[in-house]
Amino acid sequence: MGGRQGFEWDDAKATDNLRRGRPAFEEVLQFNFTTAIFGEDNRIDYGEVRIKAIGFVRERLHVLVYTERDGRIRVISFRKANDREIKRYDRQTRSFHQN
């Protein structure tokens, strides 16, 4: 199992992420939780609460799906945000800043 600084992940899943052209799980260390938007991933019953966060790593929006285990963030999925998710982020943060 890999991980650092309050994060953990499955090494095989992290390797598969790279093989699929997705970002390295280590990049979650730079994920900006302060400006991220959050929602629960409840498409199916995973047997645990999974959170989908859309936020910045450097100047690019990313999607991080995670769960909390023993006080650590367990990375389930990590990738660049698609156009639909970027629009959702813009819409939600714009309405927040207008209020």
N, C-alpha and C positions, 0 to 999 in steps of 0.2 A: 504494500500500500504506500502510495506517495502522499506528499503534502508538506506544507510549511505554514507557519504563522497563523494557526487557527483554521487552516483548511486541510482537507484530506480528499483523496480520490483513489480509484482503482487504477493501478498502473497499466493494465491491459486495455482498459477503456481510454486512458490518456493516449496510449500509443495508437489505438484505432482512430481517435480523433485527429491526430496528426496525419495518419495515412489517408484520411478522407479530405485532407486539405483544410482542416479546421485549425483554430488556434491551439497552441499548447496550453494545457491546464494550468501551468505555472503562471500564465498571464492573468489568472483570476486574482493574483496578489495585487494587481494594479486596478482592479474593478472599483469604480467609484460608487459605493453604496449610498453616499450622501445625496446624490442627484438622481439616483435610479428610481424607477417605478416598479411596483411589486404587485403580484397577484398569485393566488393559489392555483397550482396545476392540478385540477380535479377532473380531468378528462376520464380517468378510470380510477378505481380504488387501488392505490399502490401499497396500502397498509401503513403508510406514513404520510405526513404532510410534506408536500413538495412545493417549493416556492419558485416562481418564474420571475426573474428580475431582468429589466432592460436598463442598461446603463453604459457609461463610457469606460473604455480602456484607451487611454490617451485621447485621441480626437475621433474615435470611431465607436458607434454604438454596438454593443454585444448583448447576447442573451445568455444568462446564467440560470440554469435550473439546479436547485440544490435542496438539501434537507439538513436539519440540524441534528447531530448525534453527539452526545456527551460533550456539549458545549463547543463543538467544532462544526464548521460548514463542510458538508460532504458534497462534492461536486458530482452532479448526475450528468449534466450536459453543458457544453460551453461552445458558442459559435458566434459569428458575426450576425447582427440583426438583418433581417430581410426588409424589403421596402414597406411591407404592411406593418411590421413592428416599428420601423422608424416613424411612420405616420402616426401610429398609436402613441408613441413616446412624445412626439411633437404636439399632438392634440391634447394629451393629458397634462403636459408641463405648461403649455400655453394657457390652458384654462386655470391652472393653479396660480400662475403669475398674474393673471388678470383680476383675480379675486382679492 
